[in-house]
Amino acid sequence: MVKILNYITLFFVVTCVSLAQEVKTNDTISAGDTVLLTINGEPQISGQFLVSNDNDIAHALLGKIKTADKSSNDLAQDVTKLLQDGYILKPSVSVSIIDQKPYQVRIIGEVTKPGEIVYPRNKTMDLGSAIGLVGNMTEEADEKAITLDRNGSLTKISLSGLGATMLKDGDIVRIGKLPDLGTFSISGEVVKAGTYVIPREKEGKLTIFAAISIAGGPTKVAKLSKTIVTRNSATGKSSSTTVNASDRSKVFYVRPGDEIEVKARIF
């Protein structure tokens, strides 16, 4: 997990410098923007227009005019063509964006401060920097479960791809949680009988001797060669196996749900 935090911190520092630099202004018209439409010599049909959530403007003469994925120049050309179609012979049209709605992305899941990030459209934001702005990933974050939701299309993002993933308005980023840790129970001749969590770094490789050590080790009368492990199968059927926990040459791995009983020597 330290690897993740160091990686994100590095991206955050580097990109904060780049974010401070101006980049080319985004001239694409988006919902929520306000555009100024100027038709030379026609003040009555010129004016300011708010772009609707359906990505269009409502013009009194020309009706609804689509703006989706269009630049100021694109929209000016569209209006020019509409006016030439029976209204004005040689119209002179200009369009400018006078108020841009900022970009907004949402980061949810295993980050310190889940929520929305708002930034101006004349800036860029990569996923690594965005995660840094919400406090980085938590200790329980799963680096293999980073998902980008863009207009309903889901894309998995690798840890190494965070800096190369540029965000867009409306993106939703989900950081998944690591699977819950498994447990095992141990009873009989150990110092501290009970139920224990299998450490994350020991998943799939916790030996029977290591499990006994987690419980404080065997007592003086323990007979490790007669340790009993009861395990449930996928179908729910349980079976017991006698394990020689003192024989380090034969490795027996403990699985989540195992019940271990350390027998006592008979004097």
N, C-alpha and C positions, 0 to 999 in steps of 0.2 A: 504493500500500500504506500510505503514511503516513495517507491518509484513513481507512482501515479502523482503524488503531491508535488514532488520535485519537477516532474515533467510539466504539470499545469502551471506551476509557479514560474518556470522559465518562459513558457509561452505568454503568460500574462505580462511579464516584465518587457519582453521583446515587443509585443504587439501594442502595449500602451504607448511606446515610443512612436510606432508607425501610425497609431490612431491620431496622434497629435499633429501629424502632417496632413496637409490638404491633399485630396485626390480630386480627380475630375468630377464635377457636379453631376449627379444623377438627374438626367433630364426626362426620364420616363414618367409620364403622368399616372398617378395612382389615386384610388378612392380616398376621399378626404382632402385632396389638394384643392386649392383655389387658383383658377387660371384667369388671366386677363386676355380677352378676345377683342382685338382692335381691327375694325373694318374701316379703312381710310375713307373719310367723307360721309360715314354712316354712323353717327354717334347713337342714334336711336336703337340700332341693333348690335352695338358694341357693348362691352361691359365685363363685369366679373361674374364667374360662374363656379359654383361648388361642384366638384366631381362626386357623383353619388356612389353608394356601395355597389351599384351595378356597373360602375365604370362608364358613366356617360354624363353629359351635361344637357340640360333642358334649355333650348334656345326658342325664343318666342316665335321666330319666323321659320326656322329650319327644323324645329322639333328636337327629338333626342339624337345626340351625336355621340357615337361610341368613342371612348378614349383609351380602352384597354391596350397596354403595351405600346402606346404611341408616345412619341416625343412631341415637343412644342411645334417643331417644324412639320411633323406628320399631321398633326391636328389642323394646322394652318392650311396645309394643302387640301385636306378633306373639306374644310369649310369653303375654300376657294372653289372647288369643284361643285359643291352644293349651290353656291351663289350663282355660278355660271349657268346652272340648269334653270334658266327662266327668271332670274332675279336681277343680277348685275352682269353686264357684259365683260368688263375687265376689273374684277374686284382686287383690291390690295389688302391682304390679310396678314396679321401678325398675332402670334400667341406667345405668352410668357407665363411661367408658373410663379405666382407672387407669394404663395404660401404652401409649403410642402408639409404634408403630414409625416412625422418621423417614422422610421422603421420600428417595429415592435416584435420581439421574439420572446418566447416563454421557455424557461428551463425548469423541469420538475423532476422529482425523484430524489436520488441520493446526492444532494448538494447541500451545503450549509444553509443557504438562504434561498429556497426555491421561489421563483416568481418571474416577473417580466423585466426585460431589459429594453429600454427605449434609447435610440441613438439617431442622430441626424442622417439624412440620406446622402449627404456629401462625404460621409465616412464609410469605411468598411469595417466589418466585424467577423473574425473567424471564430470557430466553435471553441477553440482552446482559450481565447481571451474572454469569451462570454462566460465560460465556466469559472474562470478566475474572478469575474465580477460578482458572481453569486456565492463566493466564499470557497470555491474548489469542491472536490468530491469528498464525501464522508468516508470514514474508515470501512463502512459496509458497502461502498459502491463497487459494483461489478464492472470491471473495465471491458468485459466482453459483452456488456448489455447496454451500449450507448446507441440510441435510436433517434434519427431525425425524421420528423413528420412534416412533410412539405405538401400542403394541399391534399392531404389524405394518402400520399404515397410515402411508404416507410422505407428508410435506408439505414442499415447498420453501419456505424462508424467505428473504426478501430482507434485505439489509443494513439497510434502513430499518425493517424489521419486528422486529428483534431485541428492542427494549425492550417491544414490545406482545405478545410471545409469552410467555405464562405457562407454566412447566413443571409437569408432573405426575409423580407417582411412577412410576418405571419408564421414563421417556422416555430415548431414545437420540438424541444429536445427532451428526451426522457433518459434518465440515468437509472439503470436497474440496480437491484439490491442483490448482494451475494446470497446464495442459498443458506437457509438456516443450518446451523451447526448440528451435527448428530451427537448423541450421547450414548454412554454405556453405563451399566450398573455393575458394582462389584461388592461381594460380600465374603464372609468367612474370615480367614486368617490374614487380614491386612490391617494396617494401622488405622486407616480411616475409611470404613466401608461407606458406600453411598453411590450417588449417580453423578457422573462427571461429563463435561463437555469435551468432545474431541477437538483439540486445537486446530485452527484452520490450516496451519502448515503441516499438520500430521494426518490430514484427511487421506484415507486410502493407504497409509503407511504407518499406522500406530501398531506397534508390536505388543504382544501379550505382556512381555516383561515391562515395557514402557507404561502400559496401562496400570499394572500393579504398582509401579513407581509413583504414578500420579496419585494413587490412593495411599501414599505414605510408605509403600514398600511392604514386604511380608513380615509377619510376626515371627518370633523365635521358634514357634512350633508349626509353622506353615510347611506344607509338603507341596512344593511347587510342581513336582512331577505328576501330581494328580489334580491339576487345576481343571475344573469343568466349565465349558463354555456352552451356553444354550443360545441358539440362534433361530430366528423365525425366517422362513422362506418367503418368497413373493406371494405364495398362496396362503400364507398365514400359519402353515404347519411348522411346529417347533421341533428341533432336534438337538441333542446334547453330544458334545465331543470332549474326550479327555485329552488335555494338552500338557506336554511337559514344558512348563514355562521357564524351567531352569536351563533348558538346552538351547543355547544361543545359536547352534548350528542349524536348527530347524526353525525357520521364521513363521510365526502365525500372526496374521494381521487381524486386529479387532475391527469390527464393522459397527455402524450405528445400530443401536437396539440390542446389542449383545449383552447377555447377563453372565457375569464371571463369578465363579465360586472357588475360592482358594481353600482347599481342604487342610485339615490338621494331621500331623503325624500321630500314629497310634503307638503309645509307649508300652 
